[in-house]
């Protein structure tokens, strides 16, 4: 299953907030065997949200959008997603029922727009907050607040699946450029993907759906690189 992530927020683009949601979702989806193929950050602007979501839903099995939920002036994600699929935003009866039955809010206390979702969408309850999320045409709209986002994702996590990929990290105390030929041989000999991440030393991440093949590849590489001294 191939998934694209869209994170919404001017604060992300300005660097005021670190995009931890995308990192967490990437890790969690990977654990379930789903593959995150794209991560896009967009401003709090309806037309940008609509354009990006519309483009991504044509190419991927699912799109997860986080951030911009609620009734304030810059919460435009629901409108953007609705525009992407060509439906209006309207009050959702399931959202009204959930909030009035399961929170301390009365209907009259809700700010206008809190319970508005794209027409025909499935409401996703917010167990850690107020503003609900939704799913429509394999587009999942989740809150931007990390605790709320995580709880809501777990409620739909079973809808994301794929072939589990195992991973092993081999650390090499050599320049990355010196390892290129060994990486090429490694890919020829074993059915694994190779990621190389330089820093104080090089972290080589090997991945495969075949755990035994992965262990053979890791053993082969460890024998041929200078290990990091601890």
Number of C-alpha atoms within 10 A of each C-alpha: 16 18 23 22 24 22 28 27 23 17 13 16 15 10 9 9 11 12 18 13 20 20 11 14 17 20 14 17 20 19 16 18 19 22 22 20 13 14 16 14 19 16 20 21 18 20 17 16 26 21 14 17 25 20 11 19 19 10 13 16 17 22 27 21 29 24 23 28 26 22 16 12 8 15 20 23 30 27 23 26 29 24 20 21 17 13 15 16 20 16 15 19 12 16 24 17 13 18 22 16 12 11 12 10 12 11 14 8 9 16 11 13 17 20 26 24 31 24 16 16 18 17 22 21 22 22 18 15 16 22 23 28 29 23 21 18 13 15 24 23 29 29 29 20 15 17 13 20 23 20 18 24 23 11 13 12 14 9 11 19 16 14 14 16 19 18 18 14 15 17 20 23 16 16 13 17 8 10 16 12 9 13 18 11 11 19 14 10 12 15 16 23 15 16 12 17 12 15 9 11 15 20 18 21 17 24 22 21 16 14 16 11 15 22 17 12 21 22 12 14 20 13 9 11 16 12 15 14 7 3
